[in-house]
Amino acid sequence: MAAIGAALLIAAVGVQAADTAQDSLVQDLKVKSAALLDAHQYTELLAYLAEQKKTQEPQYQSLIAYYEVMATSLYLDYLEQQEDWKNYYEQINTLNPHIIRAARDFAAAAPDSELTVYVQYFAWKALLREEDEAEAGAFEKLVELLVRQVERSADVGLLKTIADTVNRDAGMERFNRIYDEYARFLQAKKATAQSVEYLAAIAAEYYRENFDETALAIYRHYVSLVYAAYPRQEAVKKILAIADLFRHTGFVRGRAPEFAEELYAGLHKAVGTAAFDAAAVVKRAFNVEMIGDYAQAVGLYEHFLQAFPADAAAAEVVSRLGVIAVYQTRQPDIGAGYFDRVIQQHAASGYVAFALYQRGLLAQWQDDAATARQCYAKLAEAKTVYAAEAQKRLEELNTGAPLAAAVKDFFEHLFKPQREDNPLELTLRVDPMKGMTGQAVDISATAQDFSAGTVQPSFQFDWYGDAGEKSPDGGASWQTQYAAPGIKIIGVCVRAEDTATIACAAPCMYEVRLSGETSVRAGEPLRLSAEIYPEAFETQAYRWAWRISGPETVIEQGPEITLRLSSPGAYAGEAVIYDADRMVGRRAFTVTVGAP
């Protein structure tokens, strides 16, 4: 509690010092009080203040009275914190009423002073400490004084200081009450954009400090005001920027994806589809897919394809629709249709090999040997990352052998009708859902049998699909990595006695690919470009940074660069892609510069 007092002390001293031109008494109070508070010498501080109250002139009495109220309140907090119950209960019946009387007298003498807000806080704290019925009324008085003072001084720092302190004392409900009232005040006065942005700045500070619940509470108030403060198009941009902070990108697990969807839904209600460009639609769709609302994700992805059929993200979107249909909603015929669309309409994309293999598996599972053989043959001929698996499947078809047991068992569990009363709940988590080849991927499953009560059965976990470089070994969690890019299918079937259920996930791994000449003569143009493969809608907004070091050092920005190196020799290069300040992927390379 001393930290809270120190913050209030500094604020109060700053206010009073401005009125007294750094008067020596103000400085003495500041230094002496800070030292005694740090040493938890509260009774000594109260004695010092009592002496000052007797000897100092009237113009200093309000400041001395403030310190006295503050020190008294902090003394009780300290006794409670130290569990010194003997002294606490001996003092509380005398000191709490003293705090309340002093606050009332202070407010009567200096109703417009900022110090009145702080003193009212201590009065409310005294009533809270005693669980007095008057506490609620005192808190409302505190909120009233606080909002009035912020209106008068335009000091939102005071708002944040008091709200933070109240949050620590009484929790988020009271914290929200302060910002509720302040938002109502801003709405009533038709606040300027600058005033509204103060709230965004406070929320952003909490976000940076990882106090997400607090940031969300304030952002909600900000969003309620932003439409009135800005033209519609600018308001939409600001709300979408906040959604970007919390949504699930795949590369980064969303800090509050449900809140991001709340913002998207609010935008749609307020503005309609005009609020969403191609990037916003697919961001929202992927976010709700990660939340697990597959019906809404499908609707949004389909809307994206209708509204932006030529967008670069179309192949990725159709592929994700195929994944959802097969591995989440378990509709293999619909999934096959989506994979056919990738093969036919996006043959040059980085997703076509995945679509061919998935289409071949579904056809083989459904005894459509001709379609399966056609898909596998294309993969084997093109020497894709699926070539080896495709060749195995072709051998099965050519020899009449059954589908590999691991694949057959996976599909049998996947497409088997599920019991409506299945007591098993299975959660599969893959992190990241979008990553780079060679990056560690954490995979875990959590099961619960709701029919078993508190004593859970022993669960058996059977893993299927793309295990990557490491085997899951039958446990509930494991870590792997993938050498090849593309969408990976991971499935887990959990069994308990005679009951089973299955869950699937489809992470995607990417790699940085370079193109251009890496061997030139000195003075000749060196042209290089980089891209993420397979194409990902997220990377359209990412930042590329290049560094080439050797006889010379060159730093460039952008996905494509052109430069001239005048010194012959060998150079080490690196292309790095960033999401804001966080590195997403990198690719090292070498450049050879010959003599002119």
Secondary structure, DSSP 8 states (H G I E B T S, - for coil): -HHHHHHHHHHHHHHHHHHHTS-HHHHHHHHHHHHHHHTT-HHHHHHHHHHHHHHS-GGGHHHHHHHHHHHHHHHHHHHHHTT-HHHHHHHHHHHHHHHHHHHHHHHHH-TT-HHHHHHHHHHHHHHHHTT-TTHHHHHHHHHHHHHHHHHHH--HHHHHHHHHHHHHHH-HHHHHHHHHHHHHHHHHTT--HHHHHHHHHHHHHHHHTT-HHHHHHHHHHHHHHHHHHS-HHHHHHHHHHHHHHHS--SSS--SSHHHHHHHHHHHHHHH-GGG--HHHHHHHHHHHHHHT-HHHHHHHHHHHHHH-TTSTTHHHHHHHHHHIIIIIS--HHHHHHHHHHHHHH-TTSTTHHHHHHHHHHHHHHTT-HHHHHHHHHHHHHTT-TTHHHHHHHHHHHHHT----HHHHHHHHHHHS---TT--EEEEEEEE-SEEETT--EEEEEEEEETTSTTS----EEEEEE--TTS--TTSSEEEE--SS-EE--EEEEEEETTEEEEEEE--EEEEEEEEE-SEEETTSEEEEEEEEES--GGGGG-EEEEEEESSSEEEEESSEEEEE--S-EEEEEEEEEEETTEEEEEEEEEEEEE--
